[in-house]
Amino acid sequence: MKIDWTRNETLVFLVVVAFCALTTAVDPSFLSLPTLFDLLRNSIVTGIFAIGVLLVLISGGIDVSFTAIAAFAMYSTTLTLVKLGIDVPWYGAFALSVLIGTGLGLVNAVFIAGFRLPTLIVTLGTLSAIRGFLLTFVGSQLISNVPPGMRDFSRLVMLRGTTGEGYFYSLPWAFAALVLVVAGTWFLLYKTLLGRKIFAIGGSAESARRIGVGVRGVQVFVYAYVGALSGLAGIIHASLARVANPFDLVGLELSVIAAVVLGGARLAGGYGTITGTLLGVALIVLVSNSLILLGIPSTWQSVVIGALILLGTGLPAFQAKRAAMRAG
Amino acid sequence: MTETPLIRLEAVSKSFAGVRALSGVSFSIEAGEAVCLAGENGSGKSTLIKILAGVEKPDRGQVVVDGESFAALDPRNSVARGIQVIFQDFSLFPNLTVAENIAFSAELTSGHRLVNRRRVRALAQDVLKRIAVEIPLDARVETLAVADKQLVAIARALALDARLVIMDEPTTALTEREVQSLLAIIRRLKAAGVAVLFVSHKLAEVFEVCEKIVVIRNGEVVSDKPASEFDLDSLAYHMTGRHFSASVARPFDPEAPALLEVEGLGRDGALDDIGFALRPGEVLGIAGLLGSGRTALAKALFGLLPVDRGEIRLDGAAVALASPLDAIAAGIGYVPEDRLTEGLFLSQSIARNIAIGRLDAFSGPLGWLDRAGLAAEADDWLERLSVAAPNSEVPVKSLSGGNQQRVVLARWLAGGPRILVLNGPTVGVDIGSKADIHDIIADLAARRLGVIVISDDLPELIACCHRILVMKGGRIVEEIAGGSIDAGELAARLAS
């Protein structure tokens, strides 16, 4: 296969490989199944968020409220189930959280598609409002006795093993959720007309309107979809941690957006791939989990991530500019 | 013809915020007919296109398609009826491939929920074959040249069995050869029974393909006749409501001593034995095709192009113009193409706009600006150019188009030139402001400035200039008195 050096994906892939090589050189135990499972497990929530962000960026918008939506959906679902004391299986809890997430996504859609307000401003507003509403009216207490259904889910193990030293390691079934989200979103984006419409409105909303694409309808779908994925990511986060902390998740949004942008999605809309997004997520998760292995203080994480963003988005832009100048 | 026309507009009116854009517009288009919609900027052409595309709804009147009346079309039923608009910006998706762009509308109307890459490519291939065009199907549209983008836009229109293709200013960004191949495609469409509504203000190409010309002015149809009943002059007259052959140039004293004399001016490969004189108050036109040497002459007069031979005299004294600084010192101002229409800071005050080029003349020892001096200077210019503005502190954007043009000219004049060379003074200007600029030119000349106007726009030269020099191959081949010739004949002499 021919390697395309102008693609973000290539660059990010090389950085991921280099990072792994470096970490292995410092600590050979890095290159092992337990580490891999650990990284995969840590990328579930970020990965699902990132797929949602990818969709929004392709459509030409941006969403920074998804973490607040996730926290709200996750916490209010847990609280409801605990308060009511009913014993629903894990998928019942998931369905409720996804439903709440979708509803909050629709709130974004009302402002964005209905009132045609700028997406960044709307979602900055809802980020703050949803979080404030959650902490003020729903609750700010940690719930550590999560409902049995959610606890059951955290025990569903897909793969397990024991190291030579006798440590257990495992990959939870929650990882399958990421796989399903990735597969479903890939199908949506590339195989359905709706997906192509999302690309189209990101490429040129005015052109799309002129040939009869219902731009508002597509936007409503996009923000509802992101809301649903946020609800899913939130409940997975709480289930795996077996604790619902209303202060969790918010604050992650910028590194998730960073992962997606690193993977080649453009903030101006119309461009972005699932492969690139997953590589971006891999890089961000890798950086935030293994800098410690390299003996670098964790406060340096954000510096490294920032440098990667500048490099990862700057280099292709620079190459494109040079190519354009050469073409005259 | 007695059969039902493809499309008939009946007394369509539309206003925006109280401003009448269209009033009682009626005309019809038959199948396989090419109709030209001609009109100046702001005449209502764009609104009309949007109504046909279903993007705007008329306030009154109706659109009759195949005998069926609609109070308003919407984009979907407009497309379903076979009406396809190719907007000036093409409205393509830069991030999608050629094949996807071509097939997008067809996929939208097909009702498919899933996309099939093979079906999309086959459709695109098929349409491109119909217009005998080859463009790589998998290329992203953003990587294509303008002419190819336009072909993609046409192909997309045809992918939907278009019966009326509306092309909005399709030739503005094309080279002459690309225009010819576009016209060939239009003929092929007509032969296949597709009607074309061609919106353009480039008159020559209109005559090549259109059977009928509908002229709108200020939102009303002023003329609707077969193309054969128009010529360039009458079309320009209908579009503008003015006769351009009528000269706006004011009399000057032909006996006055020459301001500028040029004799035997030459430069190998560009200019040959150029000689003429310019008197105060005179407007001298220079006409010529591209490469005729007209721009070279302007540059030589402004010290931008060194000459090998000949002499330039100002007030009878020979001057050497080795650089623009020499020319400015000698009192020659040069306004290059488009400079009259660009380069205003719209949100800034008139005073600032006028003074921007001359700030050093008003800066004190520490770089402080002499604001009072600036304001006085600006007010002086407002008066001299009769700019209709309350004072020099209002932002330029609050002025009308014509007054904005005056502000630009004031900036060029602030340096105090005695001779002004204007290259293409009204390129890209709509006809209303154009007439304003012509008036300004006449005013300047009346102030005993010598003005040289270089232009592609022959009616403009005829209207503004006392004399027109025709250039060809670097030589002045003819001198024509302004107002004594019509545009068609001047065009013929340029080309002969």
Chai-1 contact restraints between the chains, C-beta under 6 A:
chainA,res_idxA,chainB,res_idxB,connection_type,confidence,min_distance_angstrom,max_distance_angstrom,comment,restraint_id
A,K191,B,L114,contact,1.0,0.0,6.0,A-B,restraint_1
A,T192,B,L114,contact,1.0,0.0,6.0,A-B,restraint_2
A,L193,B,E107,contact,1.0,0.0,6.0,A-B,restraint_3
A,L193,B,R113,contact,1.0,0.0,6.0,A-B,restraint_4
A,L193,B,V115,contact,1.0,0.0,6.0,A-B,restraint_5
A,R196,B,V115,contact,1.0,0.0,6.0,A-B,restraint_6
A,A200,B,F93,contact,1.0,0.0,6.0,A-B,restraint_7
A,G203,B,F93,contact,1.0,0.0,6.0,A-B,restraint_8
A,G203,B,P94,contact,1.0,0.0,6.0,A-B,restraint_9
A,G203,B,N95,contact,1.0,0.0,6.0,A-B,restraint_10
A,S204,B,F93,contact,1.0,0.0,6.0,A-B,restraint_11
A,S207,B,S91,contact,1.0,0.0,6.0,A-B,restraint_12
A,S207,B,F93,contact,1.0,0.0,6.0,A-B,restraint_13
A,R210,B,S91,contact,1.0,0.0,6.0,A-B,restraint_14
A,I211,B,S105,contact,1.0,0.0,6.0,A-B,restraint_15
A,G212,B,P75,contact,1.0,0.0,6.0,A-B,restraint_16
A,G212,B,R76,contact,1.0,0.0,6.0,A-B,restraint_17
A,G212,B,V79,contact,1.0,0.0,6.0,A-B,restraint_18
A,G212,B,L108,contact,1.0,0.0,6.0,A-B,restraint_19
A,G270,B,N95,contact,1.0,0.0,6.0,A-B,restraint_20
A,Y271,B,N95,contact,1.0,0.0,6.0,A-B,restraint_21
